[in-house]
Amino acid sequence: MFTSNRYTNITACNNVLIEDGVSFGPNVFICDFNHSYENLKESIISSPLKSNGSVTIGAGSWLGANVFVSNNVKIGKHCVVAANSVVTNQLMITVLLLEFQPK
């Protein structure tokens, strides 16, 4: 069981695994695919979906507000992902990820 806040979006064409005790802040977006966009004569929405791998969110992890998790990502157990972060790589067990945008 996991807890999500408002406007959570989980979209999968392969697999998204959310382990027990995970919590999401508002506006978390998890997606296990991209649009391939190989044929420039097609619109991006018409292009085929391409997944490089599934997404796993480890037990007891917390994803803050506005976090985006891309395909082929594993977030380990008890990780904290700060608000407004973009996760495109693996996070091992008990990691605190802070990403700040320069002003």
C-alpha positions as CSV (number, residue, x, y, z in Angstrom):
1,M,0.0,0.0,0.0
2,F,1.2,3.5,-0.8
3,T,-0.1,7.0,-0.1
4,S,-0.5,9.6,-2.8
5,N,-1.5,13.2,-2.7
6,R,-3.6,15.1,-5.2
7,Y,-2.8,15.1,-8.9
8,T,-0.5,12.0,-8.8
9,N,0.0,10.6,-12.4
10,I,1.3,7.1,-12.9
11,T,1.5,6.1,-16.6
12,A,2.9,2.8,-17.7
13,C,3.3,0.8,-20.9
14,N,5.7,-1.6,-19.3
15,N,5.7,-1.8,-15.5
16,V,5.7,0.5,-12.5
17,L,6.2,-1.2,-9.1
18,I,5.5,0.8,-6.0
19,E,6.5,-1.0,-2.8
20,D,4.8,-0.8,0.6
21,G,4.9,2.4,2.7
22,V,5.8,4.8,-0.2
23,S,4.3,8.3,0.0
24,F,3.9,10.9,-2.7
25,G,3.5,14.7,-2.4
26,P,1.2,16.5,-4.8
27,N,1.8,16.5,-8.6
28,V,4.1,13.5,-8.7
29,F,4.5,12.1,-12.2
30,I,5.9,8.6,-12.9
31,C,6.2,7.4,-16.5
32,D,8.0,4.3,-17.8
33,F,8.2,5.3,-21.4
34,N,9.0,8.1,-23.9
35,H,7.6,8.9,-27.3
36,S,10.1,7.6,-29.9
37,Y,9.5,10.5,-32.3
38,E,11.6,8.8,-35.1
39,N,9.3,9.8,-38.0
40,L,9.3,13.5,-38.2
41,K,6.2,13.4,-40.4
42,E,4.2,12.1,-37.5
43,S,3.1,14.2,-34.5
44,I,4.7,13.4,-31.2
45,I,1.4,12.1,-29.9
46,S,1.1,9.7,-32.9
47,S,4.6,8.3,-32.5
48,P,5.1,4.9,-30.9
49,L,5.9,4.6,-27.2
50,K,9.4,3.4,-26.2
51,S,10.3,2.0,-22.8
52,N,13.9,1.5,-21.8
53,G,12.8,-0.4,-18.6
54,S,10.4,-0.4,-15.7
55,V,10.2,1.9,-12.7
56,T,10.5,0.7,-9.1
57,I,9.9,2.8,-6.0
58,G,11.4,1.1,-3.0
59,A,9.6,0.6,0.3
60,G,9.3,3.5,2.7
61,S,10.4,6.1,0.2
62,W,9.1,9.6,-0.1
63,L,8.7,11.7,-3.3
64,G,8.1,15.3,-2.6
65,A,5.8,17.7,-4.6
66,N,6.3,18.0,-8.4
67,V,8.8,15.1,-8.7
68,F,9.2,13.4,-12.1
69,V,10.4,9.8,-12.4
70,S,11.5,8.6,-15.9
71,N,11.7,5.1,-17.4
72,N,14.3,2.6,-16.4
73,V,14.7,4.0,-12.9
74,K,14.9,2.1,-9.5
75,I,14.6,4.2,-6.4
76,G,15.9,2.1,-3.4
77,K,14.2,1.7,0.0
78,H,13.8,4.6,2.3
79,C,14.9,7.3,-0.2
80,V,13.7,10.9,0.0
81,V,13.4,12.8,-3.3
82,A,13.1,16.5,-2.7
83,A,10.3,18.6,-4.3
84,N,10.8,19.6,-8.0
85,S,13.4,16.9,-8.7
86,V,13.7,15.0,-11.9
87,V,14.9,11.4,-11.5
88,T,16.5,9.8,-14.5
89,N,19.0,7.5,-12.8
90,Q,19.1,4.8,-10.1
91,L,19.0,5.8,-6.5
92,M,20.3,3.3,-4.0
93,I,19.1,2.6,-0.5
94,T,18.6,5.5,1.9
95,V,19.5,8.4,-0.4
96,L,18.4,12.0,0.0
97,L,18.2,13.6,-3.5
98,L,18.1,17.4,-3.5
99,E,18.0,19.2,-6.8
100,F,17.8,23.0,-7.0
101,Q,17.1,25.1,-10.0
102,P,19.3,28.2,-10.2
103,K,17.4,31.5,-10.2
